[in-house]
Amino acid sequence: MAIDINKLNTTTPLRANRDMAAKANDTATKQSTSSVKTDSVSITSQAQQLQSAQAKMSSLPEIDQKKVAEIKLAITEGRYKVDPEKLAANIASFEAELSELGLDAE
């Protein structure tokens, strides 16, 4: 049995399929826009303190390796003298800075 393909009505199913696809797409778009959730980040106070400490550290000068070598040599030769008052003042200053950052050395 032969089929006469010239008399087939192919536009209706295609149009119906296209309309159904458009409706499905509209529905999916509405669902995706209505269910969009935004992300949020909150930084703890400890993380903020660490960021602040990192910023301060990055502003400090790099280690002067030449000066370190000179001090090491002076120590080995016995020429390096420690000023106890200056050392105590520096330690107190360092602890005060740690206290400000909430990183008390206990």
C-alpha positions in Angstrom: 0.0 0.0 0.0 1.5 3.3 -1.1 1.2 6.5 1.0 0.5 9.8 -0.8 2.9 12.2 0.9 1.7 15.2 -1.1 -1.5 15.3 0.9 0.1 15.1 4.4 -0.6 18.0 6.6 2.8 18.5 8.4 2.4 22.1 9.5 0.0 21.4 12.4 2.2 19.0 14.3 5.3 21.2 13.8 3.4 24.3 14.9 2.1 22.4 17.9 5.5 21.2 18.8 6.9 24.7 18.4 4.2 26.1 20.6 4.7 23.5 23.2 8.4 24.1 23.2 7.9 27.8 23.6 5.5 27.3 26.6 7.9 24.9 28.2 10.7 27.5 27.7 8.6 30.3 29.2 7.7 28.1 32.2 11.4 27.1 32.8 12.4 30.8 32.5 9.7 31.8 35.0 10.7 29.1 37.4 14.4 29.9 37.2 13.9 33.6 37.7 11.6 33.1 40.6 13.9 30.6 42.3 17.1 32.5 41.9 18.9 32.7 45.2 21.6 35.2 45.9 24.8 34.1 47.7 26.0 36.1 50.6 29.3 36.1 52.5 29.8 37.3 56.0 33.3 37.8 57.4 33.9 37.1 61.1 35.6 39.6 63.3 38.5 37.2 63.6 38.9 37.1 59.8 38.7 40.9 59.7 41.5 41.1 62.3 43.6 38.6 60.2 43.0 40.7 57.1 44.1 43.8 59.0 47.2 42.0 60.3 48.0 40.8 56.8 47.7 44.4 55.4 50.0 45.7 58.1 52.5 42.9 57.4 52.5 43.6 53.7 53.3 47.2 54.3 56.5 46.3 56.3 59.8 46.3 54.5 61.3 43.0 53.4 64.1 41.4 55.5 67.5 43.0 54.8 69.6 39.9 54.4 72.8 41.9 54.5 71.9 43.4 57.9 71.0 39.9 59.2 74.4 38.6 58.1 76.2 41.6 59.7 74.4 41.0 63.0 75.1 37.2 62.9 78.8 38.0 62.4 78.8 40.5 65.3 77.2 37.9 67.6 79.7 35.3 66.7 82.6 37.7 67.2 81.1 38.9 70.5 80.7 42.5 69.3 76.8 42.5 69.4 75.6 44.2 72.6 71.9 44.0 73.7 70.3 47.2 75.2 67.9 45.7 77.7 65.8 48.8 78.0 65.4 49.0 74.2 64.6 45.3 74.1 62.0 45.6 76.8 60.4 48.6 75.1 60.2 46.7 71.8 58.6 43.7 73.4 56.0 45.9 75.2 55.3 47.6 71.9 54.9 44.3 70.1 52.5 43.0 72.8 50.5 46.2 72.6 50.1 45.7 68.8 49.0 42.1 69.3 46.5 43.3 71.9 45.0 45.8 69.5 44.6 43.0 67.0 43.0 40.7 69.6 45.9 38.3 69.3 47.2 38.5 72.8 50.3 36.5 73.5 49.5 34.6 76.6 
